[in-house]
Structure formats: C-alpha cells, structure tokens
Amino acid sequence: MIVALKWLVVLVAGYLMGNFSAGITFGKAFGSLDIRKYGSKSTGATNVLRTLGWLPSVLTFACDALKGILAALLGMWLLGDLGAYAGGLAAIAGHNWPVFYGFRGGKGIATSFGVVLVVEPWIGLALLGVQAVVLLLTGYMSVASAASAVCLLALVAVFRFGDWVEIGFALVLTGLALLTHRKNFDRLRKGEEHKLRLSGLRKIKKPES
C-alpha cells in the first residue's frame, strides 16, 4: 500500500510539475501575450526565442528543464531509478499535454534534458553538444532536437547495454521527441520549415490571420 502510494505521488506530482508552463508565464511577463497564439503556437523555448528574444527563451528553457530535474529527483528519492524514470516521463507528459492548458503544450525537449541530467548526467551534457553542432550545421532546431533524441537512444544502448529498463526508458523519450516533432518533419519534407535565424529575434511576430 505504501509503495502504491509512492507511485501515485511520483506520477501525479510529476505530471502536475510538467503542467507549469514557463513559456506562457514568460510570454505574459515579457510581452503581455499568449505565446500559443504566436509563431509555431508552441510553449517551448524555441518559439519563445523567435517571438520574444533570448532572455525569456533562456528562462523558459531553464524552467522547463528544472521541471524534469525535480520530477526525476522526487521519483529517485521515493522509488529509486524506476521512480526517476516514471517521474521524469510524467513531467514530460505534463509539459506536452498539460490538462490546465487544454492539453496544448510544448515538445518536451528541455524537460527531457532535465530528466536525462538526473539519470545520466554525462549523456545529458553530451546531448547538449550534439544539439549545438547539428543546429550550427543545419540551422534547424527541429533537426537538432531529433538528432539529440536519436543520439540519446544510441548512447544508452551502447553504454548501458543489457540494462533493458534504461534502454526502454530512452526509447520512450526518443519516441516522444520524434512524435511531437512530426509536423516539423512534414514541413521539412515540403521545404517549409523555418531555420532559426539570429536576426530579428527581439521583434514580436504577429499571429497569422
């Protein structure tokens, strides 16, 4: 009974942590706007960057990553490694599909990064490098995020070979990242995906009519 209660706390608390939307919060604080009506309509750091600039984007990324860190740490404290995986996944689900915001959230990359930092810190830091290199080479944040997600699975499969629970966890994280970027992949295929450009980042983009 106590163990079941711990699982309930980890899952519910993780999901509720994920529901806190840094993108919406900083959108209102820095631009008095609902970020879900601008740009890609996502609440993630990339859309905040394109719409409001660097500072609110960095704050959004940090807060979204912190959700994953706290949820994973709570799970680890109560239930060990399995709890960290479960709490982290719950936070990512809460970020991507927040009940308090009509299930319209972000793509979960920053929150996933926070979870990975807890369960595999060195791999998490390596993924930051992958993200930066691919972004510089392609200019597409979506491609960089997808590459990082695939690298996560590859690195865990290589360095944690035989740990099928952690490999399964990495597989789910990778699958979620690719799933939430499916529209980006469709735009890439059609040649309609926008590159991340440094110019004009502080200019608020008006919503499409």
C-alpha positions, 0 to 999 in steps of 0.5 A: 500500500505504501509503495502504491502510494509512492507511485501515485505521488511520483506520477501525479506530482510529476505530471502536475510539475510538467503542467507549469508552463514557463513559456506562457508565464514568460510570454505574459511577463515579457510581452503581455501575450499568449505565446500559443497564439504566436509563431509555431503556437508552441510553449517551448523555448524555441518559439519563445526565442523567435517571438520574444528574444533570448532572455525569456527563451533562456528562462523558459528553457531553464524552467522547463528543464528544472521541471524534469530535474525535480520530477526525476529527483522526487521519483529517485528519492521515493522509488529509486531509478524506476521512480526517476524514470516514471517521474521524469516521463510524467513531467514530460507528459505534463509539459506536452499535454498539460490538462490546465492548458487544454492539453496544448503544450510544448515538445518536451525537449528541455524537460527531457534534458532535465530528466536525462541530467538526473539519470545520466548526467554525462549523456545529458551534457553530451546531448547538449553538444550534439544539439549545438553542432547539428543546429550550427550545421543545419540551422534547424532546431527541429533537426537538432532536437531529433538528432539529440533524441536519436543520439540519446537512444544510441548512447544508452544502448551502447553504454548501458547495454543489457540494462533493458529498463534504461534502454526502454526508458530512452526509447520512450523519450526518443519516441516522444521527441520524434512524435511531437516533432512530426509536423516539423518533419512534414514541413521539412519534407515540403521545404517549409520549415523555418531555420532559426535565424539570429536576426530579428529575434527581439521583434514580436511576430504577429499571429497569422490571420 
